[in-house]
Amino acid sequence: MSPTQQHRVGARTPQGTASAGRAPGRTRQQRLALISAIVLVIALAGGGVLATVAASAGTGGAADGSAPTAAPDPSVAEGRTWTSTLTTSAGDITLELDGAAAPQAVATFVTLAQARFFDGTDCHRLTTAGIYVLQCGDPTGTGGGGPGFSFGPIENAPADDVYPAGTIAMARRSNDGASMGSQFFLVYQDSTIPSDAAGGYTVLGRITSGLDAVRAVADAGVAGGASDGAPATPVTIEGVEVQ
């Protein structure tokens, strides 16, 4: 918060391996409609991680109709541990996802990955003071986008508000535990993120390799020299494999 993959997106399940073709890019009109339809909220308030991911927020990822239009059933997570590799412009990042502890979040992540939703999206936010995260998963790159649905409740949040280096957790709107969508954050240094009225942040897994790549992005800092904003080193998710 790695090995090169032959298939950027795919899922090996008891039924076999699934993959999909790369989705065509979204049109300028779709992006403008999305941006005008939502209110962007990105803030570092009381150490919290905030992201507008409203139930009606946006289009993104697979434009061929393969992306889900509603939160998948938690049973998709199969109550098991998944392995995921993010192929990014900064290097590969391998994740272990806990489908038993965070079934709704893992089911959503796996389903979006299989639909190639994350392909070509940028990690739009880096924080380097107070909390230490790289935030990704927004198809608009603005901090206000999502998959077109939201979900809750919060799962597997730490009781002590401590998110160790290597944690992957879901971003959400402040004080709204049912506002999670596609945005997630990678913790590259131990961080205390205070709970708000809704609680903490859903931890869906941990980084097992590639944390050095995230730290290298953090070491380069935020564009313009601030402590919260777009990373100076652009990070694009080129593909996601889950199995």
Number of C-alpha atoms within 10 A of each C-alpha: 29 15 12 12 14 8 13 23 29 23 22 14 12 7 7 9 11 14 16 15 10 18 19 10 12 15 10 9 9 14 17 11 13 20 17 10 13 16 15 15 15 18 15 15 11 11 17 21 25 19 27 26 32 24 17 15 21 23 23 27 29 25 17 11 10 16 21 17 12 14 21 19 13 17 13 16 25 15 16 14 16 21 19 24 25 26 24 22 16 17 20 24 23 22 25 20 28 23 23 18 20 24 23 24 34 29 24 25 28 25 22 26 28 25 27 28 30 28 27 20 21 23 26 22 24 27 23 19 13 15 22 27 31 27 27 25 31 30 27 22 17 18 25 24 29 30 31 20 20 22 21 16 16 22 20 18 20 17 9 11 15 16 24 17 19 24 25 27 26 30 27 29 21 21 14 19 22 17 24 30 32 28 26 27 24 25 26 28 20 16 19 17 21 16 21 15 9 14 19 26 29 25 25 27 26 22 22 17 17 20 24 16 19 22 19 15 20 22 13 12 21 21 16 11 11 14 18 23 20 23 26 17 17 16 22 22 21 18 25 29 24 25 20
